[in-house]
Amino acid sequence: MKNNKKSNKKATAKKKMSGGAVWGTVAAVAVIVLVCAVFAIGAFGGKGTYTTSSSGKNPAVESTNKADGKEDKNMIQENVKVAVEMENGGEFVLELYPEYAPQTVQNFVDLVTDGFYDGVGFHRVVDGFMAQGGDPEGTGMGGSGTNIPGEFSANGFAQNTLSHTRGVISMARSQDPDSASSQFFICYDDASFLDGQYAAFGKVVEGMEVVDAFLDEERTYNSMGELASPVEPITMKKVTVIE
């Protein structure tokens, strides 16, 4: 609740402003809020469903921190390699690191095993930044129907220290830290400003030139003003766990 004195002061101040000034201020704030919302949701997609505990940390995330020194035997423990065969014949290999983001790796591998990514494409390709894919709708707003906890330091998960450097794969999300689902992005250049804010969980270890070639495809401007939307689909034909 707000203090009554403060409310009275604000009311008095508003009376002193002209009608045009008041509406101008409201319109400016509305535009800023809209722009921020479009970037946060349109950029990384997904919908969150998790809640936080009284400590301010997500209980699902807290459960993955090995405070008692025990490992969850149901989770993947070793690095995993995944081959991505593109529709045009190119191929690249990802190595996934559960030491940094165990639930994220498990979720990705489960989706690969289920064939979820087969026939799904990259809908957002930005020079000097990243290539984003994994949305079955191809709009940037779709997912698998399941959300996972955000395994990054800003969400109370300190063990993820993998930096967003060239070739690193990370999970896309909306403003909700626990909204990651199936969408992911691969960094083209250093994007360390995303460290601690998104769950990096692996890296392209073979065939990065195939991912680079996405930039050669004709693209149009998206709703965020990025030259990023491929004119022709950039599609993953088959995604497979190879070791």
BABAMI-849149 format. One record per residue: residue in one letter; x, y, z of N, C-alpha, C in turn. Coordinates in steps of 0.1 Angstrom, whole numbers, padded with zeros to 4 digits, always signed. Example, Ala and Ser with C-alpha at 12.3 -4.5 7.8 and 13.67 -1.06 7.14 Angstrom:
<sites>
a+0132-0057+0078+0123-0045+0078+0132-0033+0078/s+0128-0022+0071+0137-0011+0071+0129+0000+0079/
</sites>
This chain:
<sites>
m+0008-0012+0000+0000+0000+0000+0009+0012+0000/k+0004+0024-0007+0012+0036-0007+0008+0045+0004/n+0018+0053+0009+0015+0063+0019+0005+0074+0014/n-0005+0077+0023-0015+0087+0018-0009+0101+0015/k+0001+0105+0023+0007+0118+0021+0013+0118+0007/k+0020+0107+0003+0026+0107-0010+0016+0107-0021/s+0005+0100-0019-0006+0100-0028-0012+0114-0030/n-0014+0121-0019-0019+0135-0020-0010+0144-0028/k+0004+0142-0025+0013+0151-0032+0013+0148-0047/k+0012+0135-0051+0011+0131-0065-0002+0137-0072/a-0013+0137-0064-0025+0142-0069-0024+0157-0072/t-0018+0164-0062-0016+0179-0064-0007+0182-0076/a+0003+0174-0077+0013+0176-0088+0006+0174-0102/k-0003+0164-0102-0010+0161-0115-0019+0173-0119/k-0026+0179-0108-0035+0190-0111-0027+0202-0117/k-0015+0204-0114-0007+0215-0119-0003+0213-0134/m-0003+0200-0138+0001+0197-0151-0010+0200-0161/s-0007+0204-0173-0018+0206-0183-0023+0193-0188/g-0035+0192-0193-0040+0179-0198-0031+0173-0209/g-0026+0181-0218-0017+0176-0228-0004+0170-0222/a+0001+0176-0212+0014+0171-0206+0011+0157-0199/v+0000+0156-0192-0004+0144-0186-0005+0132-0196/w-0013+0135-0206-0015+0124-0216-0002+0121-0224/g+0006+0131-0226+0019+0129-0232+0028+0120-0224/t+0028+0122-0211+0036+0113-0202+0031+0099-0202/v+0018+0098-0201+0012+0084-0201+0015+0077-0214/a+0014+0084-0225+0016+0078-0238+0031+0073-0239/a+0040+0081-0234+0054+0078-0235+0057+0066-0227/v+0051+0065-0215+0054+0053-0206+0048+0041-0213/a+0036+0042-0219+0030+0031-0225+0038+0025-0237/v+0044+0034-0244+0053+0030-0255+0065+0022-0250/i+0071+0028-0240+0083+0021-0234+0080+0007-0229/v+0068+0006-0222+0064-0007-0217+0061-0017-0228/l+0055-0012-0239+0052-0021-0250+0064-0025-0257/v+0074-0016-0259+0086-0020-0266+0094-0031-0258/c+0095-0029-0245+0102-0038-0236+0095-0052-0237/a+0082-0052-0236+0074-0065-0237+0076-0072-0250/v+0076-0065-0261+0078-0071-0274+0092-0077-0275/f+0102-0070-0270+0116-0075-0271+0117-0087-0262/a+0113-0087-0250+0115-0098-0240+0107-0110-0245/i+0095-0109-0250+0087-0121-0253+0090-0125-0268/g+0090-0115-0277+0093-0119-0291+0107-0124-0293/a+0117-0119-0285+0130-0123-0287+0133-0138-0283/f+0127-0142-0272+0131-0155-0267+0119-0164-0264/g+0107-0160-0266+0095-0168-0266+0092-0177-0254/g+0081-0183-0254+0078-0193-0243+0068-0187-0233/k+0062-0195-0225+0054-0191-0214+0058-0198-0201/g+0058-0191-0190+0063-0197-0177+0051-0201-0169/t+0054-0212-0161+0043-0217-0152+0048-0219-0138/y+0061-0218-0135+0066-0221-0122+0065-0209-0113/t+0064-0212-0100+0063-0201-0090+0075-0201-0081/t+0077-0191-0073+0089-0190-0065+0085-0192-0050/s+0095-0196-0043+0093-0199-0028+0095-0186-0021/s+0092-0187-0008+0094-0175+0001+0108-0169+0001/s+0117-0178-0002+0131-0174-0002+0135-0165-0015/g+0125-0165-0024+0127-0158-0037+0134-0166-0047/k+0136-0179-0044+0142-0188-0054+0132-0198-0059/n+0133-0203-0071+0124-0213-0076+0127-0226-0069/p+0116-0232-0063+0118-0245-0056+0123-0256-0065/a+0119-0256-0078+0123-0266-0087+0138-0264-0090/v+0143-0252-0091+0157-0249-0093+0165-0253-0080/e+0160-0250-0069+0166-0253-0056+0169-0268-0055/s+0159-0276-0060+0160-0290-0059+0172-0296-0067/t+0177-0288-0078+0188-0293-0086+0201-0290-0080/n+0202-0280-0071+0214-0277-0064+0218-0288-0055/k+0230-0294-0057+0234-0305-0049+0240-0301-0035/a+0232-0295-0027+0237-0290-0014+0240-0302-0005/d+0234-0313-0006+0236-0324+0002+0247-0333-0003/g+0253-0329-0015+0264-0337-0020+0259-0349-0028/k+0246-0351-0030+0241-0363-0037+0237-0359-0051/e+0239-0368-0060+0235-0366-0074+0222-0373-0076/d+0214-0367-0085+0201-0373-0089+0204-0383-0100/k+0203-0396-0097+0207-0407-0106+0198-0408-0118/n+0186-0401-0118+0177-0401-0129+0181-0391-0140/m+0190-0382-0136+0195-0372-0145+0207-0376-0153/i+0209-0371-0165+0221-0373-0173+0233-0368-0165/q+0243-0376-0164+0255-0372-0156+0267-0369-0165/e+0268-0375-0177+0280-0373-0185+0276-0364-0197/n+0286-0358-0203+0284-0350-0215+0278-0359-0226/v+0269-0352-0234+0262-0359-0245+0264-0352-0258/k+0266-0359-0269+0268-0353-0282+0255-0355-0290/v+0251-0345-0297+0239-0345-0305+0242-0340-0319/a+0238-0348-0329+0241-0345-0343+0228-0338-0349/v+0230-0327-0356+0219-0320-0362+0221-0320-0377/e+0213-0328-0384+0213-0329-0399+0203-0319-0404/m+0208-0310-0413+0199-0299-0419+0193-0305-0431/e+0182-0299-0435+0174-0302-0447+0183-0301-0459/n+0192-0291-0459+0200-0289-0471+0213-0298-0472/g+0214-0307-0462+0225-0316-0462+0236-0313-0453/g+0237-0301-0447+0247-0297-0438+0245-0304-0424/e+0255-0305-0417+0254-0311-0403+0264-0305-0394/f+0259-0303-0381+0268-0299-0370+0265-0307-0358/v+0275-0307-0349+0274-0315-0337+0275-0306-0324/l+0266-0309-0315+0265-0302-0302+0270-0311-0291/e+0278-0306-0282+0281-0313-0270+0275-0306-0258/l+0267-0314-0251+0259-0308-0240+0266-0311-0226/y+0265-0301-0217+0273-0302-0205+0263-0302-0193/p+0259-0313-0188+0250-0314-0176+0256-0308-0163/e+0269-0307-0162+0276-0301-0150+0271-0287-0148/y+0267-0280-0159+0263-0266-0158+0248-0265-0157/a+0241-0273-0164+0226-0272-0164+0220-0285-0166/p+0219-0293-0156+0214-0307-0157+0200-0309-0162/q+0191-0301-0157+0177-0303-0161+0175-0298-0176/t+0182-0288-0179+0182-0282-0193+0187-0293-0203/v+0198-0299-0200+0203-0309-0208+0194-0321-0209/q+0188-0325-0198+0179-0336-0198+0166-0333-0206/n+0161-0321-0205+0150-0317-0213+0153-0317-0228/f+0164-0312-0232+0168-0312-0246+0170-0326-0251/v+0177-0334-0244+0179-0348-0248+0165-0356-0249/d+0157-0353-0240+0143-0360-0241+0136-0356-0253/l+0137-0343-0257+0130-0338-0269+0136-0344-0281/v+0150-0344-0281+0157-0351-0293+0152-0365-0294/t+0152-0373-0283+0149-0387-0284+0134-0389-0289/d+0126-0380-0285+0112-0380-0290+0110-0376-0304/g+0120-0371-0310+0119-0366-0324+0113-0353-0326/f+0112-0345-0314+0105-0333-0314+0111-0323-0324/y+0124-0322-0325+0131-0312-0333+0132-0316-0348/d+0128-0328-0352+0129-0332-0366+0118-0324-0374/g+0123-0317-0384+0114-0309-0392+0111-0295-0387/v+0118-0292-0375+0116-0278-0369+0128-0270-0374/g+0126-0257-0375+0136-0248-0381+0142-0237-0372/f+0150-0229-0378+0155-0217-0371+0148-0205-0377/h+0140-0198-0368+0131-0187-0372+0137-0173-0371/r+0149-0173-0364+0155-0160-0361+0170-0161-0362/v+0176-0154-0372+0190-0154-0374+0195-0140-0375/v+0204-0137-0365+0208-0123-0364+0224-0122-0365/d+0228-0114-0375+0243-0112-0377+0249-0107-0364/g+0261-0113-0360+0268-0109-0349+0262-0112-0336/f+0251-0120-0336+0244-0123-0323+0242-0138-0322/m+0231-0143-0328+0228-0157-0326+0217-0162-0336/a+0216-0175-0337+0206-0182-0345+0196-0189-0335/q+0183-0186-0336+0174-0192-0327+0164-0201-0334/g+0162-0213-0328+0153-0223-0334+0146-0231-0323/g+0140-0242-0327+0133-0251-0318+0118-0248-0315/d+0113-0238-0323+0099-0235-0322+0091-0242-0332/p+0082-0252-0329+0074-0259-0339+0064-0250-0347/e+0061-0238-0341+0052-0229-0348+0060-0220-0357/g+0073-0218-0355+0081-0210-0363+0078-0195-0361/t+0071-0191-0350+0068-0178-0348+0076-0171-0337/g+0083-0179-0329+0091-0174-0318+0082-0175-0305/m+0070-0180-0306+0062-0180-0294+0058-0194-0290/g+0062-0204-0298+0058-0218-0295+0068-0225-0286/g+0064-0238-0282+0072-0246-0274+0067-0260-0274/s+0072-0268-0264+0069-0282-0264+0057-0285-0255/g+0052-0275-0248+0040-0276-0239+0045-0278-0225/t+0058-0279-0223+0063-0281-0209+0074-0270-0207/n+0074-0264-0195+0084-0254-0191+0094-0261-0181/i+0106-0256-0181+0116-0261-0172+0122-0249-0164/p+0127-0252-0152+0133-0241-0144+0145-0235-0151/g+0147-0222-0149+0159-0215-0155+0171-0217-0147/e+0180-0225-0153+0193-0228-0146+0204-0218-0149/f+0202-0207-0142+0212-0196-0144+0213-0188-0131/s+0224-0181-0128+0226-0175-0115+0216-0165-0111/a+0210-0157-0120+0200-0147-0116+0187-0154-0111/n+0186-0167-0114+0174-0174-0109+0178-0184-0098/g+0189-0181-0091+0193-0188-0079+0200-0201-0082/f+0206-0203-0094+0213-0215-0098+0227-0211-0101/a+0236-0211-0091+0249-0206-0092+0259-0215-0100/q+0256-0228-0101+0266-0237-0107+0268-0235-0122/n+0258-0228-0129+0260-0225-0143+0269-0214-0146/t+0281-0217-0148+0291-0206-0151+0296-0207-0166/l+0288-0214-0174+0292-0215-0189+0289-0201-0195/s+0299-0195-0201+0297-0182-0207+0292-0183-0222/h+0284-0173-0226+0278-0173-0239+0289-0167-0249/t+0297-0176-0253+0308-0173-0263+0304-0180-0276/r+0312-0177-0287+0309-0182-0300+0306-0198-0300/g+0295-0202-0306+0292-0216-0306+0284-0222-0295/v+0283-0214-0284+0276-0219-0272+0261-0219-0275/i+0254-0230-0270+0240-0231-0271+0233-0228-0258/s+0222-0221-0258+0215-0217-0246+0200-0217-0248/m+0193-0218-0237+0178-0218-0238+0172-0204-0240/a+0163-0203-0249+0155-0191-0250+0144-0191-0240/r+0139-0179-0237+0128-0178-0227+0121-0164-0228/s+0110-0162-0221+0104-0149-0220+0109-0142-0208/q+0102-0132-0203+0106-0125-0191+0105-0134-0179/d+0097-0144-0179+0096-0153-0168+0108-0162-0168/p+0116-0162-0158+0129-0170-0158+0127-0185-0159/d+0115-0190-0156+0112-0204-0157+0103-0207-0169/s+0105-0200-0180+0096-0202-0191+0103-0210-0203/a+0115-0214-0201+0122-0221-0212+0114-0234-0215/s+0114-0238-0228+0107-0250-0232+0115-0258-0242/s+0113-0255-0255+0121-0262-0265+0129-0252-0273/q+0127-0239-0273+0135-0230-0281+0149-0228-0275/f+0158-0227-0284+0172-0225-0280+0179-0216-0290/f+0191-0211-0287+0198-0202-0296+0213-0206-0295/i+0220-0204-0307+0234-0207-0308+0241-0193-0311/c+0251-0190-0302+0258-0177-0303+0267-0177-0315/y+0267-0166-0323+0277-0164-0334+0289-0157-0329/d+0288-0148-0319+0300-0141-0314+0298-0141-0298/d+0307-0134-0292+0307-0133-0277+0294-0126-0274/a+0286-0132-0265+0274-0126-0260+0274-0127-0245/s+0285-0125-0238+0287-0127-0224+0277-0118-0216/f+0271-0108-0222+0261-0099-0215+0249-0108-0211/l+0247-0120-0217+0236-0129-0214+0240-0138-0202/d+0253-0138-0198+0257-0147-0188+0249-0145-0175/g+0244-0155-0169+0237-0154-0156+0222-0151-0158/q+0218-0149-0171+0204-0145-0174+0197-0156-0182/y+0205-0164-0189+0200-0175-0197+0208-0188-0194/a+0202-0199-0196+0208-0212-0193+0216-0218-0205/a+0229-0214-0205+0238-0220-0215+0240-0234-0211/f+0240-0244-0220+0241-0258-0216+0250-0266-0226/g+0256-0260-0236+0265-0268-0245+0271-0260-0255/k+0277-0266-0265+0285-0259-0275+0285-0267-0288/v+0286-0260-0299+0288-0266-0312+0303-0270-0313/v+0306-0283-0314+0320-0288-0314+0324-0292-0328/e+0315-0294-0337+0318-0297-0351+0308-0290-0360/g+0312-0285-0371+0303-0279-0381+0298-0266-0379/m+0305-0257-0371+0300-0244-0369+0298-0236-0382/e+0306-0240-0392+0304-0233-0405+0290-0235-0411/v+0284-0246-0407+0270-0249-0412+0260-0239-0405/v+0263-0236-0392+0254-0226-0385+0257-0212-0391/d+0270-0209-0394+0274-0196-0399+0267-0194-0413/a+0265-0205-0420+0259-0204-0434+0244-0199-0433/f+0238-0200-0421+0224-0195-0420+0223-0180-0423/l+0235-0174-0421+0235-0159-0423+0236-0156-0438/d+0238-0166-0446+0239-0163-0461+0225-0164-0467/e+0215-0169-0459+0201-0170-0464+0194-0156-0464/e+0186-0154-0474+0178-0142-0475+0169-0141-0463/r+0169-0129-0456+0161-0127-0445+0153-0114-0446/t+0142-0113-0439+0134-0101-0438+0134-0096-0424/y+0129-0083-0422+0129-0077-0409+0117-0083-0400/n+0120-0086-0388+0110-0091-0379+0103-0079-0371/s+0095-0083-0362+0087-0072-0354+0096-0064-0345/m+0108-0069-0343+0118-0061-0334+0127-0052-0343/g+0125-0052-0356+0133-0044-0364+0147-0051-0368/e+0148-0064-0365+0160-0072-0368+0159-0078-0382/l+0170-0078-0390+0170-0085-0402+0173-0099-0399/a+0162-0107-0396+0164-0120-0389+0155-0131-0394/s+0144-0128-0401+0134-0139-0405+0137-0145-0418/p+0141-0157-0419+0145-0164-0431+0133-0164-0441/v+0136-0160-0454+0126-0161-0464+0122-0175-0467/e+0132-0184-0468+0130-0198-0470+0134-0205-0457/p+0126-0215-0453+0128-0222-0440+0143-0228-0439/i+0148-0226-0427+0161-0232-0424+0158-0244-0414/t+0157-0255-0420+0150-0266-0412+0160-0277-0408/m+0158-0282-0396+0165-0294-0391+0158-0306-0396/k+0165-0314-0404+0158-0326-0409+0158-0337-0399/k+0169-0339-0392+0170-0350-0382+0179-0346-0371/v+0175-0348-0358+0184-0345-0347+0185-0357-0339/t+0197-0361-0336+0200-0375-0330+0211-0374-0319/v+0208-0382-0309+0219-0383-0298+0228-0394-0304/i+0241-0390-0305+0251-0399-0311+0260-0406-0301/e+0262-0399-0289+0270-0405-0278+0268-0397-0265/
</sites>
